[in-house]
Amino acid sequence: MTYPLFSDEYFMNEALKEAHKALAREEVPVGAIVVNQNRIIARAHNMTQQLNDVTAHAEMIAITAASNYLGAKYLSECTLYVSLEPCVMCAAAMKWAQLKRMVFGAADPKEGFGRLNEQILHKKTKVLSGLLEEEASLLLKDFFRDQRKQQD
C-alpha cells in the first residue's frame, strides 16, 4: 500500500494538535508524533499531571507507542516530531530508540538537550529545529502566562 507524501510542516502541525490536547487537560502543551514510512504510527501529548508521573513527557509516550506498534525497540526508520525541544531525559530515550530523525518546533534554552555541549542523540539521528517555532512558542508562552495569573 502506498501513502501520499506529506511534508515536515504537515507532521509538525499534527504534533501541535497533540499539544492542544495537553493544553485542554491543563498539561504543559507539548505534543509529539512518530512517523514511519510517511505514516503516523504514534501520537502523544504531555500527561505528567494526569498520570502523576514526571516521566510522562509526550516524547516518551510516543516512543513507547511507536515501539509497541512496530513490535520493535529500535525506531531507526522513524521520525519523531515534537513541538518543544526535548529535555535530556527524552533525548536519551531517543538515543536508545535510535531514531532516524527528530524535528522540533520551539527551542528550550533552559531545559532542552541542546544546552549540553556533548552529543546526546544517536550518532545517526538527523535533527531539524525551529519548524513552526512561532506557533509552538506562542502556545507555551500563553500557557505559562495563564499559570502565573492563576497563582496571583
Secondary structure, 3 states (H helix, E strand, C coil): CCCCCCCHHHHHHHHHHHHHHHHHCCCCCCEEEEEECCEEEEEEECCHHHHCCCCCCHHHHHHHHHHHHHCCCCCCCEEEEEEECCEHHHHHHHHHHCCCEEEEEECCCCCEHHHCCCCCCCCCCEEEECCCHHHHHHHHHHHHHHHHHHHC
